[in-house]
Amino acid sequence: MDLKKLAGQAGQFFTRAVQYTEEKIGSAEKTELDHHFESLSLQSDAARQWTEKLVTGAEAVLIPNPGNRVEDMIFEKIEKRRPNRLSNLEYLGLDMVQAGNDFGSGTPYGSALLKVGGAEQRLGLLEREFVSNAIQGYLQPMRKFLDTEMKTITRERRLLETKRLDLDFCKSRLRKARSMDGQSSQKDAVDPKVLVAQAEAELRKAQADFDRQTEITKLLLEGVRSSQAAHLQHLNELVEAQAQYYEQCHKVMQDLQKDMASLAQKPEKAAGGPTAAPDPAAAPVLSAAPDTEAQEAAGKGPWRRAKVVCDYDATNREEMSLMMNEVVQYTELQGQTTDFVTAKRGTQTGRVPRAYIEPLDD
């Protein structure tokens, strides 16, 4: 039974190939679709081509690293959470903060490194949030459109082309059967009229299949135009995410400029004012004292240094992400022991699990 089915399918492929070849060389007629259908087909092709191009361009902007794009695609296919990578700005900020800690927060350069490093980390976090929002609001819906609607249309158009080839082959077969009618001899085993009747029945079935497939495909093609309203909404979400991102980045940089300007004025005051400290080495102690007093007044212990023993991704805005082997400062509420402590790097603070850090000052 399977062999008969396979043989039948092979026969269909052969007849379609014959029909297609004869159409190409001009020896067979081809059923043409109406102008409205052809117009819908052209619009569908344009929608697919431009959507693919826009998605590719957006991916290159949001995820410049091709390796990361491939990795994200794999995670998306297996329906797992995308890896929470630190951005290049965050890595730069981490290096600046660690350098600032080594140079000393009481020195002008070390203090500046801490402030700039903290700003770079905030910029990197904002960048990651923007990328995540843009992927969810724009990229994923556009990819879904290509993977669902456009793939369905492509499949149905191919099926329609198959039905058209079958229809035209049946038309050609009927013409041949009619041309044989009246030219038969008594030696013929099959009556030509029987062949004509069979060809007409096959043609009616092929015509019905073709008409039904044409209507199905036309409905799908007409739906492409209505999908533009959804695409417009996705585009608005991309613009809103981008506008919010640049607005937040602008505020971070304005605050950083003010901080850097105040740092530039401090050495001048120290050099010309009567209250300048004669011993520069005492500056870190003087600047650190108010911070320690403020912590103790708030019921927290003094800041201590700790080394991060394992990467940690923040789960909410109250927490802070950690990178293995970096050095941060931490404090905790006096008289209380919890699973979390408050950590600080530069101007960035947040809760982190106690198990992820190893104290250095104990």
C-alpha positions, -999 to 999 in steps of 0.1 A, spaced: 0 0 0 29 24 9 46 15 -24 15 24 -43 12 57 -25 48 64 -31 45 56 -68 15 78 -71 33 107 -55 63 102 -78 39 102 -108 24 136 -96 59 151 -92 68 140 -127 36 154 -143 41 187 -126 78 188 -137 67 181 -172 40 208 -171 65 234 -156 91 226 -183 66 229 -211 55 262 -198 90 275 -197 97 265 -233 64 279 -244 48 247 -255 21 247 -228 -5 273 -216 -4 287 -181 -34 297 -160 -30 333 -149 -42 346 -116 -63 378 -116 -48 413 -112 -60 418 -76 -43 385 -65 -11 395 -82 -12 429 -65 -17 412 -31 13 389 -38 36 418 -46 26 436 -14 32 404 6 66 400 -9 75 436 -1 63 432 35 84 401 40 115 415 24 114 448 43 105 432 76 135 408 73 157 438 65 144 459 94 147 430 119 183 423 107 192 460 111 176 463 145 194 431 157 228 446 146 221 478 165 208 462 197 231 432 198 263 442 178 281 410 187 271 383 161 281 355 186 257 369 212 229 371 186 234 334 178 234 326 215 203 346 221 185 329 192 194 294 206 181 304 241 149 317 225 144 285 205 147 263 236 125 288 255 151 296 281 160 329 297 185 349 278 219 352 296 222 384 316 255 398 302 272 429 315 276 455 288 309 470 278 301 502 297 296 481 328 329 464 324 346 497 319 329 511 350 340 481 370 376 487 360 374 524 369 358 516 403 385 491 411 412 515 400 397 542 421 397 520 451 433 512 446 444 548 441 423 558 471 390 576 473 407 605 491 429 614 461 414 636 434 421 610 406 408 581 427 376 600 436 371 609 400 375 573 388 349 562 414 324 588 402 330 581 365 330 544 370 297 545 388 282 566 360 295 542 334 279 513 352 246 532 354 248 539 317 255 502 310 225 492 331 203 516 313 216 502 280 208 467 290 173 477 300 168 495 267 180 465 247 156 442 267 127 465 262 134 470 225 137 432 220 104 425 238 85 454 222 98 454 187 121 425 177 102 396 191 68 406 176 84 413 142 102 379 142 69 362 152 53 378 122 79 364 99 79 330 116 41 326 116 21 346 91 47 350 64 58 313 66 21 303 64 16 325 33 47 311 17 36 275 23 1 282 9 14 300 -21 36 270 -29 6 248 -25 -14 270 -49 14 268 -75 12 230 -72 -26 231 -77 -22 253 -107 3 230 -123 -21 201 -117 -49 221 -132 -30 230 -163 -18 195 -168 -54 183 -166 -64 209 -193 -36 197 -215 -46 161 -210 -82 169 -219 -71 186 -251 -51 155 -261 -80 132 -253 -104 152 -274 -80 153 -303 -78 115 -302 -116 113 -303 -128 102 -337 -94 91 -348 -95 57 -330 -95 24 -347 -111 -9 -337 -77 -21 -325 -77 6 -297 -82 -10 -263 -98 20 -247 -126 41 -261 -115 77 -266 -148 89 -252 -140 71 -220 -106 89 -219 -124 123 -225 -148 116 -197 -120 107 -173 -100 138 -183 -131 160 -178 -137 146 -143 -100 151 -133 -102 186 -147 -133 195 -126 -116 182 -95 -84 200 -102 -103 232 -109 -122 229 -76 -90 223 -57 -73 253 -74 -102 276 -67 -104 266 -31 -66 271 -26 -68 305 -44 -94 318 -19 -74 305 11 -42 322 -2 -61 354 -11 -75 357 25 -40 353 39 -25 378 16 -52 404 25 -44 399 61 -8 412 55 -21 447 50 -40 447 83 -9 436 101 7 470 95 -14 485 123 3 460 147 37 468 132 31 505 138 24 499 175 57 479 177 75 507 161 60 532 186 73 510 215 108 510 200 107 548 198 94 552 234 121 528 247 148 547 228 136 581 239 135 570 276 169 555 273 185 587 259 167 609 284 180 588 313 215 587 299 215 625 295 206 629 331 234 606 342 259 626 322 246 659 335 250 647 371 285 634 363 296 667 348 285 685 380 304 660 401 335 664 380 333 702 381 331 701 419 361 678 420 381 702 399 373 731 423 383 713 454 421 713 448 419 751 440 402 757 474 426 735 492 456 753 476 445 789 483 422 787 514 433 792 550 417 759 560 437 737 536 450 705 551 488 707 555 491 670 552 475 655 520 476 620 535 450 631 561 425 640 534 410 604 531 405 603 569 387 636 570 365 628 540 357 593 553 347 603 588 313 619 580 304 589 559 311 565 589 293 588 613 263 589 590 262 551 587 264 546 624 237 572 630 215 553 606 220 521 626 245 506 601 280 495 607 310 511 590 318 502 554 342 473 549 360 459 518 350 425 504 360 404 474 332 389 452 335 352 450 309 345 423 289 364 397 255 376 408 227 390 386 204 415 404 167 403 405 152 437 412 161 474 414 169 472 451 198 448 444 231 452 427 248 429 402 282 415 411 312 403 391 335 376 403 369 389 417 358 425 419 363 444 452 333 462 467 324 479 500 297 465 522 279 473 554 251 457 575 226 467 602 243 466 636 231 438 658 213 420 629 224 391 608 206 385 575 213 367 542 218 401 525 241 430 531 243 465 515 271 468 490 286 498 473 308 504 443 315 541 435 281 558 437 261 526 431 246 508 461 223 479 464 215 447 483 236 416 476 236 381 491 262 377 519 273 343 505 286 360 473 312 381 490 343 374 511 353 401 537 389 415 533 390 438 563 381 413 590 
